[in-house]
Amino acid sequence: MIVVIVHMIMKPGTEGECIRLSREMTEESNRETGCLQYATLQSRENPRSFAVYEQYVDQAALDSHRSSAHFNRCVQDGVRALIESSTFEVFVPIS
C-alpha cells in the first residue's frame, strides 16, 4: 500500500474553484482500479488550507492515477494554478 498526503494553501479567492475541481477529482479517482481511497479536506480554521489523502494498492496504481486524463485536467491544468504553497509526501506502512 502507498499513501500520498498533500497539503495546500490556495491563493486568496480561489477556494471555490479548488472545491469544484476537487469534487470532480475525488469522484473520478475513487473509480480507479487500485485506488483504495481519495479524499480532499478543507480546514475549519483556515478555508484556504486543503489536504488531499490518497491511498493506492501499489506504485503501479499511483502511476496510473498520475497519468489519467482527470489528473491532467483537474490537477495539472486546474488546481496547480491556484496553489500559493504546498507540500507533498509519499508514505508506506511500517512492517
SULVENDA-V309078 format. One line per field, one symbol per residue. ss: DSSP state (H for helix, E for strand, C for the rest). psi: psi as a letter, one per 30 degrees, with the letter a starting at -180 (. if undefined). Layout:
ss: ???
psi: ???
//
This chain:
ss: CEEEEEEEEECCCCHHHHHHHHHHHHHHHCCCCCEEEEEEEECCCCCCEEEEEEEECCHHHHHHHHCCHHHHHHHHCCHHHHEEEEEEEEEECCC
psi: kkkkkkkkklkkggeeeeeeeeeeeeeeeffkkfjekkkkkkkeejffklkkkkkleleeeeeeefgleeeeeedegdeeffkelllkkkllkk.
//
